[in-house]
Amino acid sequence: MGRNMDDYEDFDENSNSIPSEKSLVRLHKQVIYVVQRQQRTQVQWKMLLEEAFHLEDVAKNEASSSRQFVRGFQSQEPRSWISRYLYTPSVEWYWECLLRSWCYRILAVVLSLFSIIVVWSECTFFSTKPVLSLFAIFIQVAEKTYNYLYIEVGTS
């Protein structure tokens, strides 16, 4: 038999057998699994559609000159007071069309620098003279100035 054929059974039309309790339990487990899988897939599909509609709205609003974010479809969830009063269509346009991409780029550069610093400090961890690890240098500077807050932040 091929793959995924474990639920296939060859039925004979002449046999009128009553299903056993074990086969009903197995069937019940399979039904529960399939219903959960279907619901999970349905939620994932809904999330993908919402993301696609949102990206389509962003693409349309980037070309608009009104600087007001206009949605193609309104979400079914009620908006909170923060989104009604603080996250106005104008603020949303600036965030979605201008600031978000730049914030992601800046965040990517900062996190890349932190990654390079961590790798450099790991590579130079056992070098004591001269001290090459940037974190060790930060700890030494904090130690000289008796700044225990920097020491705690640097070691955590």
C-alpha positions in Angstrom: 0.0 0.0 0.0 1.1 3.6 -0.6 1.6 6.3 2.0 -1.3 7.8 3.9 -3.5 4.8 3.2 -3.7 3.7 6.9 -7.3 4.7 7.1 -8.3 2.6 4.0 -10.2 -0.6 4.6 -11.4 -3.0 2.0 -15.1 -3.5 2.6 -17.1 -6.5 1.5 -20.7 -5.7 0.6 -21.9 -9.1 2.0 -20.5 -8.6 5.5 -22.8 -6.9 7.9 -20.4 -6.6 10.8 -21.0 -4.3 13.7 -18.1 -2.0 14.4 -16.2 -2.8 17.6 -15.6 -0.3 20.4 -11.9 -0.2 19.5 -12.7 0.8 15.9 -15.2 3.4 17.0 -12.6 4.9 19.4 -10.0 5.0 16.6 -12.5 6.6 14.3 -13.4 9.2 17.0 -9.7 10.1 17.4 -9.4 10.5 13.7 -12.4 12.7 13.5 -11.1 14.9 16.3 -7.7 15.2 14.7 -9.2 16.1 11.3 -11.5 18.7 12.7 -8.7 20.3 14.6 -6.5 20.3 11.5 -9.3 21.8 9.4 -9.9 24.6 12.0 -6.1 25.3 12.2 -5.9 25.5 8.4 -8.9 27.7 8.2 -7.4 30.2 10.8 -4.1 30.2 8.9 -5.9 30.9 5.6 -7.8 33.8 7.2 -4.5 35.2 8.6 -2.9 34.9 5.2 -5.8 36.7 3.5 -5.7 39.5 6.1 -2.0 39.9 5.6 -2.4 40.0 1.8 -5.2 42.6 2.0 -3.1 44.7 4.4 -0.1 44.6 2.0 -2.3 45.5 -0.9 -3.6 48.4 1.1 -0.1 49.6 1.9 0.9 49.4 -1.7 -2.1 51.4 -2.8 -1.6 54.0 0.0 2.1 54.5 -0.8 1.0 55.9 -4.2 -1.7 58.1 -2.8 -1.1 61.8 -2.1 -3.8 62.2 0.6 -1.5 60.9 3.4 -4.5 59.2 4.9 -4.4 55.4 5.2 -7.4 54.0 3.5 -8.3 50.3 4.0 -9.9 48.2 1.4 -11.6 46.0 4.0 -12.4 46.9 7.5 -11.5 44.3 10.1 -14.4 42.7 12.0 -12.8 43.2 15.4 -13.9 46.4 17.1 -11.2 49.1 17.3 -9.9 50.0 20.8 -9.8 53.6 22.0 -6.1 53.7 21.4 -6.5 52.9 17.7 -9.5 55.3 17.4 -7.8 58.3 19.0 -4.0 57.9 18.7 -3.6 55.6 15.7 -5.5 57.8 13.3 -5.5 57.2 9.5 -2.8 59.9 9.1 -0.6 58.4 11.8 -1.2 55.0 10.3 -0.2 56.2 6.8 3.1 57.7 8.2 3.9 54.5 10.0 2.9 52.0 7.3 4.2 53.9 4.3 7.3 55.8 5.6 8.5 54.9 9.0 8.1 51.1 9.3 10.6 50.2 6.6 13.2 52.6 8.0 12.7 51.3 11.5 13.2 47.7 10.3 16.4 48.7 8.5 17.8 50.5 11.5 16.8 47.6 13.7 18.6 45.2 11.3 21.8 47.3 11.4 21.7 47.6 15.2 21.1 43.9 15.7 23.8 43.0 13.2 26.2 45.2 15.1 25.3 43.5 18.4 25.8 40.1 16.7 29.3 41.2 15.5 30.1 42.5 19.0 29.0 39.2 20.6 31.0 37.1 18.2 34.1 39.3 18.6 33.8 39.0 22.4 33.4 35.3 22.2 36.5 35.0 20.0 38.6 37.2 22.2 37.2 35.9 25.5 40.5 34.4 26.8 42.7 37.2 25.7 43.7 39.1 28.9 46.5 41.3 27.8 45.5 43.3 25.9 41.8 43.0 26.6 40.0 42.8 23.3 36.5 41.7 24.3 34.2 44.7 24.2 32.1 43.5 27.0 35.2 43.0 29.2 36.2 46.6 28.4 32.7 47.8 29.4 32.9 45.9 32.7 36.4 47.3 33.4 35.2 50.9 32.8 32.2 50.4 35.0 34.5 48.9 37.7 36.8 51.9 37.6 33.9 54.3 38.0 32.1 52.1 40.6 29.0 52.0 38.5 27.2 48.8 39.6 24.3 49.4 37.3 26.5 49.0 34.2 28.1 45.9 35.7 24.7 44.3 36.3 23.4 45.3 32.9 26.6 44.1 31.2 26.7 40.8 32.9 23.1 39.9 32.5 
